[in-house]
Amino acid sequence: MEIADYQQWLRAWDEARKLDKADPGLTLIHAMEELGEVAREVLFLKGYKKDAMPEEHRQSLARELADTIVFLFKLAYQFDIDIQEAMLQLQTRVDARFSEENPGWQPKPGEEENP
């Protein structure tokens, strides 16, 4: 499924349930709430918070990321923004700004790339 197709499906799904009438400010708050849940799962998975069930946290992280993305897609359609087009424009901008020869970020000497 293309991103634009998903955004159109989400809008139609919301419209059928009258959820498209939500205030965009509340949509943003919901997205931020979901992002907080993403942060919690990342803390568990990176060992900041100890837990004996990493696979459950990885699955939960997947759900929370999806929840966050849905609210961001909804916020985009509430302002008539084609999120797929916005992402393609971003891709063009970052490709022009950062090349493989000049990636922008480099680890410090002796520092791991993925700590």
Backbone hydrogen bonds, N-H to C=O, Kabsch-Sander energy under -0.5 kcal/mol:
donor,donor_aa,acceptor,acceptor_aa,energy
6,Y,2,E,-2.1
7,Q,3,I,-2.6
8,Q,4,A,-2.3
9,W,5,D,-2.6
10,L,6,Y,-2.9
11,R,7,Q,-2.1
12,A,8,Q,-2.4
13,W,9,W,-2.9
14,D,10,L,-2.9
15,E,11,R,-2.9
16,A,12,A,-2.3
17,R,13,W,-0.9
17,R,14,D,-0.7
18,K,15,E,-1.3
19,L,14,D,-2.8
20,D,14,D,-0.8
21,K,18,K,-0.7
22,A,19,L,-1.2
26,L,23,D,-0.7
27,T,23,D,-2.0
28,L,24,P,-2.3
29,I,25,G,-2.0
30,H,26,L,-2.6
31,A,27,T,-2.3
32,M,28,L,-2.5
33,E,29,I,-2.4
34,E,30,H,-2.4
35,L,31,A,-2.2
36,G,32,M,-1.9
37,E,33,E,-1.4
38,V,34,E,-2.1
39,A,35,L,-2.4
40,R,36,G,-2.0
41,E,37,E,-1.9
42,V,38,V,-2.4
43,L,39,A,-2.4
44,F,40,R,-1.8
45,L,41,E,-2.6
46,K,42,V,-2.5
47,G,44,F,-1.2
48,Y,43,L,-1.5
49,K,43,L,-1.6
57,H,53,M,-1.5
58,R,54,P,-2.3
59,Q,55,E,-2.3
60,S,56,E,-2.3
61,L,57,H,-2.6
62,A,58,R,-1.9
63,R,59,Q,-1.9
64,E,60,S,-2.7
65,L,61,L,-2.7
66,A,62,A,-2.1
67,D,63,R,-2.6
68,T,64,E,-2.4
69,I,65,L,-2.6
70,V,66,A,-2.5
71,F,67,D,-2.0
72,L,68,T,-2.0
73,F,69,I,-2.8
74,K,70,V,-2.5
75,L,71,F,-2.5
76,A,72,L,-2.1
77,Y,73,F,-2.4
78,Q,74,K,-2.3
79,F,75,L,-0.9
79,F,76,A,-0.9
80,D,77,Y,-1.7
81,I,76,A,-2.8
82,D,80,D,-0.5
83,I,81,I,-1.1
86,A,82,D,-2.3
87,M,83,I,-2.3
88,L,84,Q,-2.2
89,Q,85,E,-2.4
90,L,86,A,-2.0
91,Q,87,M,-2.4
92,T,88,L,-2.0
93,R,89,Q,-2.2
94,V,90,L,-2.9
95,D,91,Q,-2.3
96,A,92,T,-1.8
97,R,93,R,-1.7
98,F,94,V,-3.0
99,S,102,N,-1.0
111,E,108,K,-2.8
